[in-house]
Every structure is written in structure tokens, then in C-alpha cells.
Amino acid sequence: MNAVVIEHVPVAELPQAWRDKLGDGLVDALYARVTVRIEEEPASAPAEEFVTDDPAFGIWRDRDDLADVQAYIRRVRAPRFNRDGSRNELP
């Protein structure tokens, strides 16, 4: 990885966006000097395709009752009893 280092740079000569990141204390001291280090950003790794040999993976993929996942979850999360104490009849 390549890096560029510039030492003893007056704060007044920095771009405004960089001065904004330094904070008010250092920016007010225009005679202050800083060291600037610019590094190359690492390249992001390409996304890998998910592959598994696990026979249990996708075991429910062909279930007809899970075609509408939101309805299935609502049914699973529904309380067994209503507020009045009667049994909740689930579809």
C-alpha cells in the first residue's frame, strides 16, 4: 500500500473540507502546522456466491404452507387466547 506523507503543512493551506474535520481549536491557530498522511484505500473484495454442501440447507424450500411468509409468521406469532379468555381460532 502506498502512502504520501507531507509534514509541517500550515493549517491555513489545507482545503476547507479538511480544516472543517480538524475542529475549531486547531483551525483557529492559523500558524499551527500538521502532518498529512494520504493512504490508498484497500480494494473491496468481490462478493462471493454462497455455496454449501449441507443437505439440511433449503430443506423447507418446497413447503406450500410457507409460500406467503408474512402470513405464516403472523399465524405463528398470534396469541393462543383472545383478551376475553376465549380460544383464538387460527386459520
C-alpha positions as CSV (number, residue, x, y, z in Angstrom):
1,M,0.0,0.0,0.0
2,N,1.4,3.4,-1.0
3,A,1.2,6.4,1.3
4,V,2.0,10.1,0.8
5,V,3.2,11.9,3.9
6,I,3.5,15.7,4.0
7,E,5.0,17.2,7.2
8,H,4.7,20.6,8.6
9,V,1.8,21.8,6.5
10,P,0.3,25.1,7.7
11,V,-3.4,24.7,8.7
12,A,-4.2,27.8,6.6
13,E,-3.1,26.0,3.4
14,L,-5.3,22.9,3.9
15,P,-8.5,22.6,1.9
16,Q,-11.6,23.9,3.7
17,A,-13.1,20.4,4.0
18,W,-10.0,19.2,5.8
19,R,-10.0,22.2,8.1
20,D,-13.6,21.5,9.0
21,K,-12.7,18.0,10.1
22,L,-9.9,19.2,12.4
23,G,-12.1,21.1,14.7
24,D,-12.3,24.7,15.9
25,G,-9.4,24.6,18.3
26,L,-6.7,23.8,15.7
27,V,-8.3,25.8,12.9
28,D,-8.2,29.0,14.9
29,A,-4.5,28.7,15.2
30,L,-3.6,29.5,11.6
31,Y,0.1,29.3,12.4
32,A,-0.3,25.7,13.5
33,R,1.3,23.0,11.4
34,V,0.1,19.5,10.8
35,T,1.3,16.3,9.2
36,V,-0.9,15.0,6.4
37,R,-0.9,11.3,5.5
38,I,-2.8,10.1,2.5
39,E,-3.2,6.4,2.1
40,E,-4.7,4.3,-0.7
41,E,-7.9,2.7,0.2
42,P,-7.9,-1.1,0.1
43,A,-9.9,-2.5,-2.7
44,S,-13.1,-4.2,-1.6
45,A,-13.2,-7.9,-2.1
46,P,-15.7,-9.1,-4.7
47,A,-18.9,-10.7,-3.3
48,E,-18.7,-14.4,-3.2
49,E,-21.6,-16.6,-4.2
50,F,-23.0,-18.6,-1.3
51,V,-22.4,-22.3,-1.8
52,T,-23.0,-25.1,0.7
53,D,-22.9,-28.9,0.7
54,D,-25.1,-29.1,3.8
55,P,-28.1,-31.3,2.9
56,A,-30.3,-29.5,5.5
57,F,-29.9,-26.2,3.8
58,G,-33.1,-25.4,1.9
59,I,-35.0,-28.3,3.4
60,W,-38.2,-26.2,3.6
61,R,-38.0,-24.6,0.2
62,D,-40.8,-26.8,-1.3
63,R,-43.3,-26.4,1.5
64,D,-46.6,-25.0,0.2
65,D,-47.7,-23.5,3.6
66,L,-44.6,-21.2,3.5
67,A,-45.4,-19.6,0.2
68,D,-46.7,-16.5,2.0
69,V,-44.0,-16.0,4.6
70,Q,-45.7,-12.9,6.2
71,A,-49.0,-14.7,6.7
72,Y,-47.2,-17.7,8.2
73,I,-45.3,-15.6,10.7
74,R,-48.5,-13.7,11.7
75,R,-50.1,-17.0,12.3
76,V,-47.2,-18.3,14.4
77,R,-46.9,-15.1,16.4
78,A,-50.7,-14.8,17.1
79,P,-51.7,-15.4,20.7
80,R,-53.5,-18.6,21.6
81,F,-56.2,-16.8,23.5
82,N,-58.2,-13.6,22.9
83,R,-58.4,-10.9,25.5
84,D,-61.7,-12.2,26.8
85,G,-60.2,-15.6,27.5
86,S,-61.7,-17.4,24.6
87,R,-59.5,-19.6,22.4
88,N,-58.1,-17.9,19.3
89,E,-59.2,-19.9,16.2
90,L,-56.3,-19.7,13.8
91,P,-56.8,-20.4,10.1
